[in-house]
Amino acid sequence: MSTSPMKLIASRIAMTAVLAVAAAPALAEEAAQENQTESGAQDKDAPEDDLHSRAVDYQGNIIVSAAGLEQLDILAGTSVFEAEQIQRNLNGQIGEVLAKLPGVSATSFAPGSSRPVLRGFQGERVRVLVDGIGTADVSNTSVDHATSIDPLTAERIEVLRGPAVLLYGSQAIGGAVNVIDKRIPTRVPAEGFHLDALVAADTASDLRTAGASLDVPIGDNFVLHVDGSWRETGDLEIPGFQVGPELRAELLEEAAEEEAEGELEEAAEFREAANQEDVIPNSASETYTINGGFGVILGGSTFGASVGYYDTNYGVPTRPGAGHHHGEEGEEGEEEGEEEGEELVTIALQQVRADFKGDIALGDGFFSRLKLRAGYSDYTHTEFEGDEVGTTFDSESIEARLELTQNETGPSRGGFGIQYRHRDFFAEGAEAYVPPNVTDQFAVFGLQEFGKGPFQLELAARYETTSVEASTLGIERDFDTFSGAAGFIYEADEAFRAGVNLSRAERAPSAEELFSDGPHIATQAFEIGDVDLSTESAWGVEAFARGTVGGVTFSAAVFNQWFDDYIYLTETGLEEDDLPVFVYLQQDATYFGVEGEVSFPLFDTGNFGLIADFNGSYINAELGDGTNVPRIPPLSFLAGLEAQTNAFDVRGEVQWFAEQDQIAAFETPTSDFALVNFLVAWRPLANNENVFVQLSADNVFDVNGRRHASFTKDFVPLAGRNIRASVRLSF
């Protein structure tokens, strides 16, 4: 791999960091005054968990991270998961943690690999971020690749549905998930140390997991941080047959044909695959992480850095009855291919990551703050066939982001920024289906908000230039993209906002979409890209309303996006190396959707409350030729009823998914199903609500459910009945 550009970029970021730290003493006098408040020790109204509390807006709704905007209405579909919601939906993969939100599904490729699906978008259209910059893994390149984030140690998760490209890059044309972690402290604990810990276990996957983070102040301005986690699961237990009805019928038909020809052994293998039940073979996983960091807090300014290591090993379930052949032609080659096809596929993933974060108070001039965020990653991902190494993916990357936030002294609020991302990708092995490539992106962006009265205007724009080069092919593609949005907002009072957003977003094709050409063992597909792909673009309109009226909190959005040159991966019906051929194609597409949620109190005495909540989403996506976009989630609803007291919460909920029969070519329909879940949460300490014990029962009636957004839904169903217990501590 080429390393000289990386060294040059790293040295420049290091120089920026040094200059930022060198500027810190000039702020010391201001810091001495402000630090008394920042520590939280003297604030009588501060929440009990002083270290991890966050600013809230009207009616307690948390404001997502943005460059100086008060509401970020341009991204109307926003949600925030805090520690309690993460614990309630605890899973090793970020996609499954968020799957109960309206407009959100998951790829559910395997228990060890599941990314978020936002409004039907996945892969290269959804960025998964760590505190504003990318995870620097290769989970966007293929659904079998896990995200290098353990939600166990996350502080909160921001979900941005809509054209988050304006904030985070063209790969967020469909939305973004921003995980705020604890690696770089930004506040000084009021106590001698601050400990967060969580342990959990479940029955469906034989889960055992634990994680903890520790922040220790040294003096008045320096904080040390360390965190780690460990997670181990067995093969996932499921209700009924592993394979779906269509695939099971196909396997039994194959068995009958082999039996009629006298091939009894082959017939028995097909029949065994068709009748596999109760568990998904080769779906176990083990993950551990360790991170260390420090923060320097100088009143209104903070600096810090961290280093972390992520390691996971997980099984990739094989499509039952599918052989994986890539031997030479002839009898001997076929025998070798069949033998290789019987090997279990597993993935070993390691990542070393270093991060820097600076937030400098600039005083009373035009700009109030300078924020710098940078990260470096060295990532390796190895796909094993049995004990043999199949293919190794290496990715070295760096991403840096700088923002200037305005003071509210003029007619507008907001900020401006620049962002740079570099990825050097290399794959080797029998199935290195993507050639070595280098991607460089540079962007300039700005967001502005005008007005404080009942009518407000938000504007956002981003220019991005992207270079994608595959030197072994002698091909380099350059793309210039421009994205912009305007939001018109009406605020009746502090409890109600409504508006309309207009957007134009563009995305450059990725290296995988351009250069893929070969067999990919983990996805069991032969993938073919197109080096002539052009920029993907979309016009969008979205109307939204949200607020709290009479104790009822609600949020709703209706949106439509019209894509030009939409890039998608579709099955052709052909085979290569005994694998189904998938190709990247391009044509126009239209997305329409509705999503919403509402929560209202049924009964409230102060010491006892009964709350009902409801959410739902619907997406329809068609290509320009009138066919359906592949893997679009169906209509879904969730209804819950929760009783709350000072010490206990008791909740029951039903999540229903409609049948999805609006399918693309070679897709199979997905049956409707409903999951019934119960939860009991207990706060045993009256003086510390951050000690939380939970016992939950998910999928109580042991229903066989499958996510239509998943490539593997025909042979990787969701977990069966699952009893989970967890304990969270924060003090």
HELIX and SHEET records of a PDB file:
HELIX    1   1 SER A    4  ALA A   23  1                                  20    
HELIX    2   2 ALA A   24  LEU A   27  5                                   4    
HELIX    3   3 ALA A   28  GLU A   38  1                                  11    
HELIX    4   4 TYR A   58  GLY A   60  5                                   3    
HELIX    5   5 ALA A   83  ARG A   88  1                                   6    
HELIX    6   6 ILE A   94  VAL A   97  1                                   4    
HELIX    7   7 GLY A  123  ARG A  125  5                                   3    
HELIX    8   8 PRO A  151  THR A  153  5                                   3    
HELIX    9   9 VAL A  165  TYR A  168  1                                   4    
HELIX   10  10 SER A  170  ALA A  172  5                                   3    
HELIX   11  11 PRO A  245  ALA A  260  1                                  16    
HELIX   12  12 LEU A  264  ALA A  274  1                                  11    
HELIX   13  13 GLU A  331  GLY A  341  1                                  11    
HELIX   14  14 ALA A  511  PHE A  515  1                                   5    
SHEET    1   A 5 GLY A  77  PHE A  81  0                                        
SHEET    2   A 5 ARG A 156  ARG A 161 -1                                        
SHEET    3   A 5 GLY A 175  ILE A 180 -1                                        
SHEET    4   A 5 VAL A 126  VAL A 130  1                                        
SHEET    5   A 5 ILE A 133  GLY A 134 -1                                        
SHEET    1   B 2 VAL A 104  ALA A 106  0                                        
SHEET    2   B 2 PRO A 116  LEU A 118 -1                                        
SHEET    1   C24 ASP A 517  HIS A 520  0                                        
SHEET    2   C24 ALA A 525  ILE A 528 -1                                        
SHEET    3   C24 LEU A 579  ASP A 604  1                                        
SHEET    4   C24 VAL A 552  GLU A 576 -1                                        
SHEET    5   C24 GLU A 536  VAL A 549 -1                                        
SHEET    6   C24 PHE A 496  ARG A 507 -1                                        
SHEET    7   C24 ILE A 475  ASP A 493 -1                                        
SHEET    8   C24 PHE A 455  ALA A 470 -1                                        
SHEET    9   C24 ASN A 437  PHE A 450 -1                                        
SHEET   10   C24 SER A 412  GLY A 429 -1                                        
SHEET   11   C24 GLU A 388  GLN A 406 -1                                        
SHEET   12   C24 PHE A 367  GLU A 385 -1                                        
SHEET   13   C24 VAL A 345  ALA A 361 -1                                        
SHEET   14   C24 SER A 301  VAL A 316 -1                                        
SHEET   15   C24 SER A 285  LEU A 298 -1                                        
SHEET   16   C24 PHE A 222  THR A 233 -1                                        
SHEET   17   C24 ARG A 208  ILE A 218 -1                                        
SHEET   18   C24 HIS A 194  ASP A 202 -1                                        
SHEET   19   C24 ASN A 722  SER A 730 -1                                        
SHEET   20   C24 PHE A 692  ASP A 698 -1                                        
SHEET   21   C24 PHE A 673  TRP A 682 -1                                        
SHEET   22   C24 PHE A 648  PHE A 657 -1                                        
SHEET   23   C24 SER A 636  THR A 645 -1                                        
SHEET   24   C24 PHE A 608  LEU A 623 -1                                        
SHEET    1   D 2 GLU A 237  PHE A 241  0                                        
SHEET    2   D 2 GLU A 277  VAL A 279 -1                                        
END                                                                             
